[in-house]
């Protein structure tokens, strides 16, 4: 049975059951202990008072504070959202995504890189240092077990698995261990203008204002804890020092075990693995074009590892979900780069990156962005045909009504959900079933792409 099909069969179970079936490290006692552990205090580095995420204060920067003596980079949320859409170059408009996908995706990457790459790898992609154009971060990603760490603002993502149950290792044939992954997302000023409207009132987000303007670009850097010994094409990858969970091979790391435990060890290094881009482009049947890159070109035979931010290769580009595709023949609304051969793509060969869930695709996953999220699981579930997740849903249309569409932005969708969950947990009576459930969800080590209900 393929990994996609085996995970699809498990998707009907609860998040805990999915976790138990995804690898060798299911530990119900550990999960229960984490669910009962005290919540970590979110912190603000942009507000001198330390107060954040309230109706009258800035949004929080991170889920926890850095340890005493930290000398590395410090993340500050870029949250001065513009009220209007500034004029800006849109180099991708010179290319047709359907007939010139390689040129299209490279033009978007060059746009994202402009002003963001610095001599210091640690200072690269810090919006405060970019003098070419403004980039911003979506708020309320600091909440929950997988919320932002304070060195680079990384959130915990899906864990890549080694070979098991007849399925190949997800990163490289040399991979023998599971590896944790982390990511940070950015929006250009066009997209940030919509985020600002959603969060104009810090105490009451308005999900009716979440439609992004044409020319919006979202970009995401995904880093892995995997070593070069296990994933050779990561040689020379840009590396950040972070305050993430130090149990890098754990499917359920302990909330108390971050980098630099008790100040006795160094920070956890993470290497660039994947870059995702998303462009609001009316030429697409969905209104969006998504693409993904892999560092080092992946494990293709003959690949020579290079070094630096530019040593990335396009895995592919997609502008539609191929809703009529039966699994045979070529896809019509995706371009998969024949020069990059990853161990897995998305469902039926649709586009996905190495960190992503193989039963989904870039567009299908993000099409579930809506408020509320409860009726929009990120990947196929029982009760509806798989094809329900591979529709070409136009921009501005919710995944499943009644709901407000959040225009393919899962960062905005989960930000609103995190806000509402925290508010509901705070208001619920002490000891109530509702409070216990919400607190347990906030401490769930699973990521949403593995079936968790919170970020």
Beta strands, then each sheet from edge to edge (+ up, - down):
strand 1: 135-136
strand 2: 155-156
strand 3: 181-188
strand 4: 217-224
strand 5: 239-242
strand 6: 268-280
strand 7: 288-295
strand 8: 312-318
strand 9: 334-336
strand 10: 370-371
strand 11: 404-405
sheet 1: 1+ 3- 2+
sheet 2: 1+ 3- 4+ 6- 5+
sheet 3: 1+ 3- 4+ 6- 7+ 8- 9+
sheet 4: 10+ 11-
end
